Amino acid sequence: MKEMTIGVLARSAGVNIETIRYYQRRGLIGTPRKPLGGVRRYDAGTLAQLRFIKRAQQLGFSLREIRELLALGEQSCSDTRRIAERRLTDIETRLSDLKNMRRLLTRLIRECAAGRAAACPIVQSLSTGQET
């Protein structure tokens, strides 16, 4: 693929033009020079970086972590593994939190459906910040 405009790059990567500009401001991808009276042109390497960023985001990596991964490249597997291990720990914590939320909501919905409480158990729990 030859060089492309920002619009073609955005469509090829499946992102918005403003996303590309945002990534440029955050230092995730470079900004090519604008020729005098011309339009900036992006190469296939930038498209590959955008696809990398999107895949990393799908795995839950933050933009800060993605910047680190891009800087490390393929040469530092142990550093990359440490970043991935931190991300996995965070995901496991979030999954545990979600399971606890599901358990509490299920119980509150059951209590509400039973209709035995004077006040709505869901509203009561939200108002007091405590489980009923």
N, C-alpha and C positions, 0 to 999 in steps of 0.2 A: 504494500500500500504506500502510495506517495504521501507527501505532506498534505495536510488538510486544514481547513478553517476550523474555528472553534465550534461552529454549528455542526459540521460533519463529525468532528471529534465527539461532541456531546451525544449525537445520535448513535454513533458507533459504540460508545461506551454505555449507553442507556442512562445517561445523567442529563441534568439541566445545565445550560450554559452557566448559570449563576453558581452552580456547584463547582464547576471547573474554576471559576474565578475565586471562589471561597477557598478551594484547595491550594490555589496559587498564593493567596494571602497567608495561609497557614503554613506554607513552605513544604507542602506535600508533593507538588509538581512545580516544575519551572515555568517561567513565562518567556516564550521566545521573543526575540527582538522584533519590533515592528519596523519593516522597511519604510523608508521615506515615501509617504503617500500610498503605502501598501497595506496589506492585511497580514496579521500574524499567521504563521503556519506552524502546525504541530506535526510531529513525526510519529511513527508507529511505536516508539519507545514510550511516549506520553500516553498513548492509548493503552499500552500494556500496564503502565503504572495505575491508570484509572481503574482498569479491571482488577488489578491487585487490591486496590483500596476497597472496591466494592465487595470483593470476596472476603477480605479481612473484616469488614463491617458486618457481613452476614454471620461471621463467627463470633461477633461480639467485641471485637477489638475497638478500643477508642482511637480517635484520631492521633492522640499523643503516642499511643502504642504503635499505631501504623507508621508514624513518622520514624519511630525507633526501628521498626522492622525494615523499612525502606533503607534506612541508613546502614543497617547491618548487612543487608544483601544476603547472598547465599553462602558467604564465607564463615559465618559465625553461628553454627548450629546450636551450640550450648547456650549462647546468649538468647537466641531466638526461642529455644526450648523454655528458658526461664520466663520469658514474657508470656508464652503460651500456657505455662503451668499456672502463672498468676491469674490469667484470664479464666482458666478452667476452675480454679478455686473460687473465683468470684461467681461463676455460673452455678457451681454446686451450692454455694451459699444462697444465691437467689432462688434456686429450685427448692431448697429447704424452706425458705421464707414463703414461697408460693404454696407449698404443700400445707404449711401451717395456716396460711390465709384461707385455703380451701377448706381445711378441717373446721376452722372457726365459723366461716360463712355457712357451711353445711349444717353445723349444729344450730346456729342462730335461725336459719330458715326453718329447720325442723321445729324448733321451739315456737317460732312465730306461727307456723302452720297448725300446731297443736292447739293454739288459742287459749292456753291455760293461764298465761301471765296477764296481770292487770295492765301493764304497759308493754308496748312492742319491744321485744328483746333486741331487735336489730337497732332501733333508734336509741334504746337505752344504752347499748354497748357503744354506739358511736358518740353519744352524749357524754358518757362518763370516761370513755377510753379504757374501760375494763371489760373483761369477759363476764357475762352474766352467769 
